Amino acid sequence: METVIQAKTLIPDVKAKMSDILVAISWREIARTYFGKSSSWLYHKLDGIDGNGGSGGFTTEEALQLKGALCDLSDRIRRAADSL
């Protein structure tokens, strides 16, 4: 039997892609609500480090989870705006 180990693809530049909204969002709440993680975990991911000072970033699955979180948040904001 042959064992194949696949390296995870990391997306290190997420923070740059979201520069327009960085200060408008509570990343602590995103980390807790959508990932069940600490804010420092999310900040490390956004900064492209792995927590031990090495390079890191979001896996493809984590990036999709973050996309879902941001879409959910935008839907909630839209509903609140529409109710005014």
C-alpha positions as CSV (number, residue, x, y, z in Angstrom):
1,M,0.0,0.0,0.0
2,E,1.3,3.4,-1.0
3,T,0.8,6.4,1.3
4,V,0.5,9.8,-0.3
5,I,1.0,12.9,1.8
6,Q,-0.5,16.0,0.3
7,A,0.8,19.4,1.4
8,K,-1.9,21.9,2.4
9,T,-2.2,24.9,0.1
10,L,-2.0,28.1,2.2
11,I,-3.4,31.4,1.2
12,P,-1.1,34.0,2.9
13,D,-2.4,37.3,1.5
14,V,-6.0,37.3,2.9
15,K,-5.3,40.5,5.0
16,A,-4.3,42.5,1.9
17,K,-7.4,41.4,0.1
18,M,-9.6,42.7,2.9
19,S,-7.8,45.9,3.7
20,D,-10.9,48.0,3.0
21,I,-12.9,46.4,5.8
22,L,-10.2,45.5,8.4
23,V,-11.1,48.2,10.9
24,A,-14.8,47.9,10.5
25,I,-15.2,44.3,11.6
26,S,-14.8,42.6,15.0
27,W,-12.3,39.9,14.1
28,R,-12.6,38.6,17.7
29,E,-16.3,37.9,17.1
30,I,-15.6,36.3,13.7
31,A,-13.0,34.0,15.3
32,R,-15.2,33.0,18.1
33,T,-18.5,32.7,16.3
34,Y,-17.5,31.2,13.0
35,F,-14.3,29.3,13.8
36,G,-14.5,28.6,17.5
37,K,-11.0,30.0,17.9
38,S,-9.3,32.8,19.6
39,S,-8.8,36.2,18.1
40,S,-5.0,35.7,18.1
41,W,-5.4,32.6,16.0
42,L,-7.4,34.6,13.4
43,Y,-4.9,37.5,13.5
44,H,-2.0,35.1,12.9
45,K,-3.9,33.7,10.0
46,L,-4.6,37.2,8.6
47,D,-0.9,38.1,9.0
48,G,0.2,34.9,7.3
49,I,2.1,33.4,10.2
50,D,1.6,30.1,11.9
51,G,1.7,31.1,15.6
52,N,5.3,29.9,16.0
53,G,6.7,32.7,13.9
54,G,6.8,30.6,10.7
55,S,4.9,31.3,7.5
56,G,1.3,30.3,7.4
57,G,-2.1,31.5,6.2
58,F,-5.5,30.2,5.5
59,T,-6.1,26.7,4.1
60,T,-8.5,26.5,1.3
61,E,-11.1,25.2,3.6
62,E,-10.5,28.0,6.2
63,A,-10.7,30.6,3.4
64,L,-14.1,29.2,2.3
65,Q,-15.2,29.3,5.9
66,L,-14.1,32.9,6.2
67,K,-15.9,33.7,3.0
68,G,-19.1,32.2,4.4
69,A,-18.7,34.1,7.7
70,L,-18.3,37.4,5.8
71,C,-21.3,36.6,3.6
72,D,-23.4,35.8,6.6
73,L,-22.3,39.0,8.3
74,S,-23.2,41.0,5.2
75,D,-26.6,39.4,5.0
76,R,-27.2,40.3,8.7
77,I,-26.1,43.9,8.1
78,R,-28.4,44.1,5.0
79,R,-31.4,42.8,7.0
80,A,-30.7,45.4,9.7
81,A,-30.5,48.2,7.2
82,D,-33.6,47.1,5.4
83,S,-35.5,47.2,8.7
84,L,-35.0,50.9,9.1
